[in-house]
Amino acid sequence: MKNTLVIGLTGGIGSGKSVTADLFKQLGTTVIDADKIAREVIKPHTKAYQQIISKFGSTILQDDQQINRKLLREVIFKEPQNKLWLEALLHPEIRTQLEQAITKVTTPYCIVVVPLLIEKHPYPLVDRILVIDAEEKLQLSRAMERDSADSEQILSIIASQASRARRLELADEVITNTGSINDLKAQVLTLHHKYLSLAKPSNK
C-alpha cells in the first residue's frame, strides 16, 4: 500500500520531462522513471529480451548484445501491431516494478515519470497528473537534436501520442516549458511547495 502522494509527470516527446524531473530531484523529491525501468526489463538474459529477439531477430541487437532501442522504436512505429505486441509484453512488468518502487518511497510526495500516462488514462498508480507542455515545433526541434532523428520519425511519434489538447484536458497541473531554465526552475519550485502542502499529514 502506497503511503506517499504520487505525481504522474508526463508530456509529449521533446517537452522536457527529464529536465523537469531532475529539478524535482534536486529539491529532494523521489523520482521514479518508467523509461529507466523499461531499459532494465529488456536487458540481456531477461525474459523480455529473449522474446524481443525471437520476434524481431538478432539484427535488433547492438555489438554489445544490448537491444538497440532506437532501432526497436523505428520497427514498432512502422507497424502498429508490433507496437501493441511490445506494450503487452513490457507494460505489466514495468507497472509491477513501478508499484514496488512507490511502496518504498519515504518522501512526502514522489514524481513518477510516465511518458504514456495520458494514453493509458486512467492510471491508478498516480494521485495527480503533471503535464510538461510545449508547442509541437519546439518538441520537434528538441527531439531531433537529442535523438539525432529525422523530422518524419519524430512527427510519427508525436502523431501516435495523445494530443496536446488531451494532455491539457486531463492535467491537474501544467508546467509550460517554452522559456529559460530559470523559468522552468521557478515553476518547479512553486509546485514543489504545493505538493508538500497536499501530501497527507501522516507523511509530513
N, C-alpha and C positions, 0 to 999 in steps of 0.2 A: 504494500500500500504506500503510495507516494505521500510525503509529508512536506512538500515544498510547492510554491507557486510555479507553475510551468508555463513559460512563454514560448510559443512556437514562432520562430523567426523564419520568414520566407520572402520570396521575391523572384522575379524573373532572372534569367541568365544575364550576368553583367550588371546587376543592380547594386552590388556592393555588400552582399550578405556576409562574406568572410571578414571584410574590413570592419563592419559593424559589430560582428560577434567578437572580434579581437578587442574592440574598445570596451565592450561589456566585461570581457575577461580581465582587462586591466583595472577595472573598478572592483575586482574581487568576486565577480559573479561566476558561478559554474557554467561552462559552455559545453554542450554535448552536440556533436556534429554527425548527422546521419550519413553524410557523404564519406566521412572518415571511417565510420563503421562499415559502409558499403565496400570500401577498399579492403578492410580486414576479412570480410566474409568471402572474398574471391582470391585470397592469397593461395599460393601453391599448396597442394595436398588437402585443401578443404573440399568438402562435398560439392559445393557450388562451382569451384574451379574445375573439377573433373567434368561436371555436367556441361559447363560452357564450352570446354574443349571438344566434348563429344558432339555438341550441337554445331559449332562453327569451325572446328578443325584447328590444327596446330598453327595455322597461319595467323591466328588471333594472338599469338604469343610474341613477346619481345625476346631479344637474345638472352636475357637473364631468366627466361621462363615465366616471368610475370605476365599477366594478361595486359595487353595493350588497350587501355581504357579508351583512348582516343579512337582507335580503330573499331573497338566494340561499339562505341557510340555511333560511328558512321554506319555500321552494319544495321543496327536496330532502327535507326531513323530512315533507312531506305525501305524497310519492310515492317509495317505496323505489327504484324503477327509476331515477329521476333522481339519487338519491344514488350508486348504483352507476356510472352513466354519468359523473358528475363525478369520482369517485375514479379510474376508469380513465383519465380524461383527465389529471388532475393528479398522481397519485401517482408515476408513473415519472419525471417531470421533477423533482419535489420530491426524490425519492430520489437522483437523479443529482447534484443540487446539494448535498445533504447529504454525499454521498461526497466531492465535491470540497472542501467546506469542512473535512471531517475530515482530509484529507491535508495541509492547510495548518496544522494545529494544532501549536504549539510548546510548550505547557504539558504537564506530566506526565500530566494527565488532562483530559478535557473533558466538559461536560454537553450532551447533545443532547435538547432538549425535543420530545417526540413525543406529542401528546395521545392518538393512537390506536395507540400501540405495542402494547398488550396485544391489541387487536383484530386486529393484523397479526402476532401472535406465531407462529413465531419471527421475530425481527427481526435479520438477520445483521450489521447495522452496529454493534450495541452489544455490549459485553462484560458489562455488569451492568445490572439494572433497578432503578431507584429509584422507588418509588411514594409519592406525596403523598396521604395518606389523611385523609378527613373524613367525618362522618356525612352521610347524604343530606339531612336537613333543613337542615344548615349549608351544604351545596353549593347547595341551592335558594335560600336567602336571599341568599347571596353573589352567585350568578349573576343573580338577579332584579334586585338593586341595581346590579350592574355593567353589565348589558346592557339595563336598562330593559325587561325582557321579562316576560310573564305566567307564572304558575306552570305552566300547561298546556304551554307551549312548552319550558320548561326541563325539566320532567318527561319529555317525549317524548325529549329529547336524552339524559337520564340513562338512560332505558329502552333507547335504541339503543346505548349504550356497554357495554363489558364490565362485569360485576357487580363490586361491591366485593370480594366473596369471591374472584373470579377474579384480580383485580389482586393481592390479598394473597398468593394462592397462588403466583404467578409472581415475586413480588418477591424480589430479593436483599437489598435494604434498604428500610425503610419510615420515612417521616417522618410523624408524627401532627400534623396542623395544626389543632388544635382549641383551642389556648391563646393566649397572648400572643405578640407579635412577638419578645420576648426568648427565649421558649421555642423558637420556630422557629429563631432565630439559633444557639442552643446546639446544637440537633440538626444544623444545617448544619455548624457548626464541627467537631463530632465526626466527621461523615462526611468532611469535607474532609481531616482528618488520616488517616482510614482509607484514602481513595482515594490519597493521596500514598504511603502505605506499600505499597499494592497495585500502584502503577504500575511498569511494567517498569524494572529497574535502569538500562537504557540511556537511559531518559528522565529520570533524576534528575540 
